[in-house]
Amino acid sequence: MEPNPREHIGHNNPPGAIELAEPIGEALSQFLKDFPVIANEDEAREAKPHLDRMVAALKAIDDERKSKVGPLNEQVKTINAAYHKWHCTDASRRGLWDKLLDTLRSRLTDFARKEEARRREAADAARAAAAEAERKAREAEEREREAAATAAAGVCDVDIAAASQEAGDSFREFLRAGRISQRALRNTKVRIGGGFGRVSTLRNKELLTVTDWRAAISEMTDDGELPAVISDAILTAARAYRKAFSDLPVGISVTYDRSL
């Protein structure tokens, strides 16, 4: 036999709702074992007290729970209100300082986007300059080869030294332009430092947009049956529609399940 905790000194409090419900639950469990199927009115009448007692016991349990957690919930509500006034992670209920931070972040984002665009333009211009320097270097190299070939053919008035000097200068300019282009390309990412946290940079954030909901639902439909999450969302929207227009939208039917 299990010891009764209230038999000890200091444990003479009246039984709680759960303790009072335990024999009711045991009786109901035994009744369900004895009557797998309720076959006639007499058995139904015998079942009715179990139904009433269990319903009442569960209500008492929930009432007792609410009486205990109610004051705690009010305390939590008061604490949350004091903090959420300034900061709340819920995007729909931003606190005052959240809004200030959002404004600052928005302005920094605008700056970073404009600065990134400016740097990309500079990188494109540097890339074009490098390509032009490469073209000039190749042309100067070709003129150097032509001058050497002409001199080798016996023409005396060809200035091979000038052609070689031009080719060398053009090649050095090409190398310099290439370094500038590479540096400009590496510098396109804007990094905002100066604080004590991590450096702030622009990051890609995924944004999903419904462009063809019929095609999307068709793609996600498995063997002609909607996934439960989509069905639930549609039914939620249908109930909101009925609340606004007093009727369900086309494509939504209603049936009734008769039960106790």
Order of alpha helices (4+ residues) and beta strands (2+ residues): alpha-alpha-alpha-alpha-beta-beta-alpha-alpha
